[in-house]
Amino acid sequence: MMSKKFCAVALKIIIHYNLCFERETHWRRNMSDETLEKPKFSELTELGIKFYKEKLKPLLEPEHNDEFVAIEPYLQRYFVHKNGTQALLKALTEMPANKFYLARIGFKTTDRIGSYGSRNR
C-alpha cells in the first residue's frame, strides 16, 4: 500500500505537467497577440522531453503505447506502468528524493482536461 504522501506528490507532478501543456496551448492559440510571451518549461520538463524523444521513443513505441513512463532525466532512469500514478509511485519508491517527468507513450500529452457539462442529455 502506497502512502498518501506518494499519492500527493504524484498528483502534483501530473498537474504541473498538464499546466505546462495548457500554457503552451494557450500561447499557440493567441499567436497574433504580440504581448503574450511563450511560456518557458522547467529544465526538468525540457530534459524529460528530450530524453523521451531521443532515447525512449524508439525503445517503447509501439509495444507500450497507451502506457505511462516516469522519467528521471538527470540519471536517465525510467519506469513504465499502465497507470500514470503507479508509474510515478514506482519511481518514487526507487528514488524518493527525485522529481520525475511523466509522459504517456505514443501521445503528445499525458492527460486531457474536459467535461460533458455542455452536452444535452
C-alpha positions in Angstrom: 0.0 0.0 0.0 1.4 3.3 -1.0 1.3 6.3 1.4 -0.8 9.4 1.0 2.4 11.4 0.6 3.4 9.5 -2.5 0.0 9.9 -4.0 0.0 13.6 -3.3 3.5 14.1 -4.9 2.4 12.1 -7.9 -0.7 14.2 -8.3 1.3 17.4 -8.1 3.7 16.2 -10.8 0.8 15.3 -13.1 -0.9 18.7 -12.5 2.4 20.5 -13.1 2.9 18.8 -16.5 -0.7 19.5 -17.6 -0.5 23.1 -16.6 2.7 23.5 -18.7 0.9 22.0 -21.6 -2.2 24.2 -21.1 0.1 27.4 -21.1 1.8 26.2 -24.3 -1.6 25.5 -26.0 -2.9 28.9 -24.9 0.2 30.6 -26.3 -0.3 28.9 -29.7 -4.0 29.9 -29.9 -3.1 33.5 -29.3 0.0 33.8 -31.5 -1.4 37.0 -33.1 -1.3 38.8 -29.7 2.1 40.5 -29.6 2.0 41.0 -25.8 1.8 37.3 -24.9 5.1 35.6 -24.4 5.7 31.9 -24.9 5.9 30.1 -21.5 9.2 28.6 -20.5 9.3 24.9 -19.5 11.3 23.9 -16.5 14.7 22.3 -17.0 13.2 19.0 -15.8 10.4 19.1 -18.4 12.8 20.1 -21.2 15.3 17.3 -20.3 12.4 14.8 -19.9 11.0 15.6 -23.3 14.4 15.4 -24.9 15.3 12.1 -23.2 11.9 10.6 -24.2 12.2 11.7 -27.9 15.8 10.7 -28.4 16.2 7.5 -26.3 12.9 6.1 -25.1 10.6 6.7 -28.0 12.4 4.1 -30.3 12.5 1.6 -27.4 8.9 1.9 -26.1 6.8 2.6 -29.1 4.6 0.9 -30.3 4.8 -2.0 -27.9 4.0 0.1 -24.8 1.6 2.6 -26.5 -1.1 4.0 -24.1 1.1 3.2 -21.0 2.9 5.8 -18.9 6.6 6.4 -18.3 8.0 8.3 -15.4 11.4 9.7 -16.4 14.3 10.9 -14.2 16.2 12.8 -16.9 19.3 13.6 -14.9 20.1 10.0 -14.1 18.4 8.8 -17.3 16.2 6.2 -15.5 12.6 5.5 -16.3 9.7 3.5 -15.0 6.8 2.2 -17.2 3.4 1.2 -16.0 -0.1 1.0 -17.4 -1.3 3.7 -14.9 0.4 7.1 -14.6 0.1 7.3 -10.9 1.5 3.8 -10.5 4.5 4.7 -12.7 5.2 7.7 -10.5 4.8 5.7 -7.3 7.1 3.0 -8.7 9.7 5.7 -9.5 9.3 7.4 -6.1 9.7 4.1 -4.3 13.1 3.6 -6.0 14.2 7.3 -5.8 12.1 9.1 -3.2 14.2 12.4 -3.3 13.9 12.9 -7.0 11.4 14.6 -9.3 10.1 13.0 -12.5 8.7 13.9 -15.9 5.6 11.9 -16.8 4.7 11.0 -20.4 2.1 8.9 -22.0 3.7 6.6 -24.5 2.5 7.2 -28.1 0.7 10.5 -27.2 1.6 14.2 -27.1 0.2 14.7 -23.6 -0.4 12.6 -20.6 -3.9 13.6 -20.0 -6.7 15.9 -21.2 -9.0 18.2 -19.3 -12.6 18.2 -20.5 -16.1 17.6 -19.4 -19.5 16.6 -20.6 -21.2 19.6 -18.9 -22.4 21.3 -22.1 -23.8 18.1 -23.7 -27.6 17.7 -23.7 -28.8 14.5 -22.1 
